[in-house]
Amino acid sequence: MKKQLSLFSMLVVFSLLTFAQQRVALHSNGTTTIFSSETPLIEAYNAAITGDTLYVSGGSFVMPTLNKGLVIIGAGFYPEYTEATLPTVITNDFYIREDADNLYLEGLQIQNLFKYRNVNTDNFTLIRCMILGRIDSSVYTSSGSVNSVNASIIQCLVTGDINMYGFVNSNIINSILDNRITGSNSNVILNNIFLYSFVGNNAPLYDSDNNTVENNIFHTSGYITYNSVGNIFRNNIFTQAAPNLGGASYDFNNYKGIDLATVHINQSGNAFSYTDNYKLQENAKTTYLGTDSPATQVGIYGGISPYKDGALPVNPHISAKSISNSTDNNGYLNIEFTVNAQQN
């Protein structure tokens, strides 16, 4: 890991020296190659093989269709935390195809992410990413559908639907969700915040059966599920005194009829805002406990993968930079930057 971190630091230094030119570092078999063309991410991807790591600088990039099991790590997406590097923004919709088992994406802002339903993609991880649109695993082709297992959406911000058709034994954990989860069957939904307030029949859990739903905070005032059966609900916060949890559901130790003004430090509305504070008030931290042992608070700052402020990726964080406008008397350009190591 130390070698990987130093390689990313080198990438960021190169980016600063070239005045924020977009660059991608490909780490493969102990060697590093830097790409800096007009489409560096595509070129780095084409040169990579399954198991390689791509470190992507801040800036805007086009992502190719993914059919390799790569690790792709960007600079993050929170404006406050990417002032020095710029966020890493994927400007196009992109697709996951065959042979992408063990694909790992972190620290990226993504438009829409699609997976063909006839493609088996196991062990997919999406962590500390922002999805401006939707995650959709139900894109059909003429050759039918298969199930993929062990997908994980962790500490993400998702503004559109998460369509889980074709994903089983998978996880959505410690994430902020502006919209619905649809088509989820036999998955774990843990320590999330559901900001979504549904219209009509579009409940936060739609057409979703046999899921384990624990330690979440639901902001909706309407149905929690629609066209859904067999879900297990434990230790969730609901604003309703009698939430509709669907047919044949299991209701255990949920917190009901809760005024959310007593839960979050500073939050309003039913859409994500960078100015809101989703941390729990001091009293709420000990009042609304989850199912883990020892028990921690419900919501994104509790559980097995507490939300990291700024959703910073694992690579070193460049928090400040200063580049002189001219060289000194010796012909040197004065460059200063502050780098903070990340523990996770």
Summary of the structure (lengths in Angstrom):
residues: 344
radius of gyration: 21.2
end to end distance: 11.0
largest distance: 77.7
contacts: 1177
relative contact order: 0.11
helix: 11%
strand: 34%
